[in-house]
Amino acid sequence: MSVKCAGCPNGIKGENFMVCSRCPDRYHYTCLNLTKHDFVNFTKEFKDTWVCPSCRSKEPKRGDNSNTPVRGSAPAPTTLTKAVNSADHNDNANVTLRSKTRTTSTANVAVSSKSCSCMTPEILREIIREELDKKLDTVLSGIQSKLTTIDESLSLLNSEHEQIKVDVEDHKALLKHLERENEQLRNSTKDLSQRLQQLEQLSRSNNLEIQCVPENKNEKLYNTIQHLGKTIKCTITESDIQYCSRIAKQDPRSLRPRSILVKFNNRRLRDTFLAGVINFNRKNPSDKLNTAHLGYAGDKKPVYVSEHLTPESKSLHAASHSLALDKLT
């Protein structure tokens, strides 16, 4: 047989009730106008010394004695019992706080008594609301923390992006400056190269290059040049020649003999010698200057006399000669 609540006609189930320390009456904590939070926070010592409203109303009162026990059969003022933890109050600190007396009819009290329950919808809503608030607070705290982290990351990325933009602009300006400087250097190099080539060619103004003359270990190049002068009717003495020697081949794989470099004392003599070769070849188109004219036995092989050109000029001369031959054919 279940024990009934002294404050309502419903039975008491579970452990959510208060027991008076002076009488055997038991009360739902909701019938005492207490919340679940208050009931849970009560200490065991407080619950063991708790006095119900009925027993408390029987005590002699020093002041107003208008309190009545909690009963469901008779009209009674609404009672709100506010209990606090034993950490803040001692065993005798059971204070019963009462709201203003509200007059209700016997019928209303009876209906209220019959509808009283240990777990009302309001209590359920309050519990659910508290749990949802706790959960929501946790979720919102996590979201806020993540948003703060994201905001800091975005701020860092934005500052880095701005710095990158500044660096890019600086690099663009530097690149333009380097391009202008490179163009100036290229033009200067081209100009210097042309001037150097002119100076190098000018330094060869007294030189002639004689090609395809057979090589001989016992050859005397000065005698060969003098013999060539007699052939073209341009008398040359040994004192007219400042320098005479064989020069290295541009292409080591070539089978042609090394050319002879002749440096005359002055440019006028060189030009006279070159003009004599050109006139000789012009007057003897069928028997142009060859090895037989220089006293070499065997097959006749042509001998060429030209200005001593720089490597760049030689390449240009060869390209133009090849192009001319292509045009003729």
C-alpha positions, 0 to 999 in steps of 0.5 A, a space after each residue: 500500500 503506497 503512502 499518500 502525500 499529506 499535502 495532496 491525495 496522490 500517492 508518493 512514489 520514488 524518493 522525491 519527497 520530504 519526511 517530517 522529523 516530528 511526525 510521520 507525514 510525507 510531502 511531495 516537494 512540489 506540494 511544498 512549492 519547491 523546485 527540483 533544484 532546491 530539493 536536490 541541493 538539500 543536504 541529508 542533515 537538513 532533510 533529517 531535521 526538517 519540520 513539516 508546516 503542520 507541526 510548525 503551525 502547532 509551535 507557539 508563535 512569538 508574533 503572528 500565529 496565522 499559519 495553518 498546516 498544509 491540507 487539501 481539505 480546507 482552504 489555506 494560504 499558499 505557502 512557499 518554503 525556501 530552504 537553503 543549504 546547511 553550509 549557510 544555515 544551521 539545523 534550527 534555520 528552517 525558515 518558512 516564507 509565506 506569500 500574501 494570503 490569497 482567498 480561494 473557494 473550497 471548490 477551487 482548493 479541492 480541484 487543485 488538490 486533485 490535480 496535484 502531481 509529483 511531476 507536472 508539465 511545468 516542472 518537465 518544461 523547466 527541466 528540459 529548458 534547463 538542460 537545453 540551456 546548458 547544452 545550448 550554452 556549450 554549443 554556442 561557447 564552442 561555436 564562439 571559440 571557433 569563430 574567434 579562431 577563424 576571425 584571427 586566421 582571417 585577420 592573419 591571412 588578410 595581413 599576409 595578403 596585403 604584405 604580398 600585394 606590397 611585395 608584388 608591387 615592389 617586385 614589379 617596379 624592380 622588374 621594370 627597372 631591371 628591364 630598362 637597365 638590361 635594355 640599356 646594357 644590351 644596347 651598350 654591349 652591342 655598341 661596344 661589340 661593333 666598336 671592338 670589331 671595328 678596332 680589331 679590323 682596323 688593327 688588321 688593316 696592314 694584313 693579308 691572308 693567303 689561303 690554300 698554299 701547300 705546307 712544307 716543313 722546309 718552306 720559307 714563307 718570306 721567299 713564297 711571298 716575294 715569288 708571289 709578288 713577282 708573279 703579280 708584278 708587285 715587287 716585294 722585298 723582305 724589309 717590306 714584310 713586318 710579319 709572316 706566319 701560318 695561322 691556326 685553322 678555324 675548323 680543325 677538321 678542314 683538310 685545307 692547309 693553314 693560311 699564311 698571314 702577311 703583315 706589311 709595313 703599311 696599308 698602302 703596300 698591302 692594298 697595292 699587293 692585293 690589287 695586283 692579285 685581282 688584276 692578275 686573275 682578271 687578265 688570266 681568267 683561265 689560269 688564275 693564281 694557283 700553286 704552279 705560279 708559286 713553283 709547286 709541282 703537281 696538280 694545280 690548285 687555286 691560291 686565294 689572297 684576301 684581306 685579313 678579316 675578323 671571325 665575325 666578318 669572315 662568317 658574314 662574308 661566307 654567308 653572303 658568298 653562299 647566298 650569292 651562289 644560291 641566287 646564281 644557280 
